Structure formats: structure tokens, C-alpha cells
């Protein structure tokens, strides 16, 4: 059937044909209503929200077990191990070196000697 | 009250079936299931006529919303989480089965053409041509404004004609 742009009769007849075909396949009202009443009598065994609650509860339980273990690993090292590494170079290290070369090699006892320099003693 | 309402829905049942079929076309939701759930809503008192529009427009709106809910539920059931929990593969899409199994070629062509239209256009055309709704009634059933319904109707009709012409060149 060719569509006729001048009117809607072509479309109406197509839809009417589909309507007749659907009416043949239509289930009975009484049967559908009885099935609905039966559905009310026996609700679904697994309500849909269970599929949300169960994974969320499982994730919460797993994280509750794992988080304390991760917390133990994150304890900071002793302060004494960190401080020498962070000490800045002595501002007097440039002048200290030539002075040491002309001495008899005695290590000065004062505390300004930079600890990170390697002295040829 | 529930019995009274369900009795008043009986004359609308064949049309409700046709509307449910249209709403479910292209998805894996069965129109029988949608109608059952819609009737269940009425029995349980969850769906009540709002007084806006006729009983038919209200009932068609209920069926349309129920179809949407069922489609969402099916999508969730096919989601990854659910498949992992059930350890079953996803069910295959059956979008084209209706059009392929339709024996009448004219109806098949119409269904294929309607499936290619935007959903709103397809719904408005179905309500107007199949159920003899006015455009105003269709707008109430679909929960859209009258102006939108008119636009969907005009554009949809023009596009449907084009599609029917191209699918039936002879």
C-alpha cells in the first residue's frame, strides 16, 4: 500500500489492521486479572532491592577488615632516623675545608663540622 | 472500590493490551507482565485515577510508566553485578524479533518504521491512529504539553511516511 500524503487514511488503515491483529492475540481480561491477584498472593522471593543491599553490605564488611591492616603499615618511622637526612648543609663548609688541609689532621671537636662530608683524615 | 475500578477497566482491556504491546516493542519486557503489574497496582490501591483526563488516558499513563519501571528492572537484572551474583550470562537482545516474526507484511513494515522513530513521536502516533486519541488526550496520557504533542505528531507523521515509502519502494 502506497502512502498518500494528501490524507491520513493510509496510516489509519495500517494502524487499524495492526489493531485487529493485536485483538486476536489479546489475553483475556479475567486471566490477566487472576494472574495479577496470584502475583499479589505470592510476592517475589527476592525483592529487587536485595541486589543493592547485599553488595553494599559485603563491601562494607570487607573494608572494615582491610582498613585496620592498612593502618598498621602506615605507622611513621622513628624521628631519629628522619632528622639526619633532613639536616641542611652547614653554611661554613666552604671555608672549613681549606682550613682542614693545612692542619695536622685533627678533627675539630666543635659541632659545626658537616656530618655529610667525607674528610680525608 | 478496587473491584469497581477493575470492572471499569475491563472494556479498555483490548486497547490496553495493544498499548502495552507498543510500549514493550523493542525491549525484552513482555506486555503480559506489564498488564499484570499494572492491574496489581490497581488491586493494591497504588494506582488511582487522578481526575485529570479520562479513565482511558489515566490507565494508558499507568501502563506506560509500568513499562518503564519494568525496563529499568530488567536492565538492572542484566547488569554486571547481578550477572556476577547469579553467575548466568546476559540474555540476548530481542529487539528485532517482533518485526521478524510478524506474518503480515504491512503490519511488519509499520512496526519497523515506528521502531525507527523517536520514542515520543512513535507513542503519539500510536495513540492517535491506533486508539483514536485526540492529540490533547495523547498529551495527557504521555504527561507532556499539548504543544509538544502536536510537534511530535506532525514530525512523526512526516517521518513515518518517508520511512514507509523507503521500505516499500514498489
Interface residues (C-beta under 8 A of the other chain):
Chain A: X1 X2 X3 X5 X8 X11 X12 X14 X15 X17 X18 X19 X21 X22 X23 X26 X27 X29 X32 X33 X35 X36 X37 X39 X40 X48 X51 X54 X55
Chain B: X6 X9 X10 X13 X14 X17 X18 X21 X32 X35 X36 X37 X39 X40 X43 X44 X73 X76 X77 X81 X82 X85 X104 X106 X107 X110 X111 X125 X126 X129 X130 X157 X160 X161 X164 X165 X168
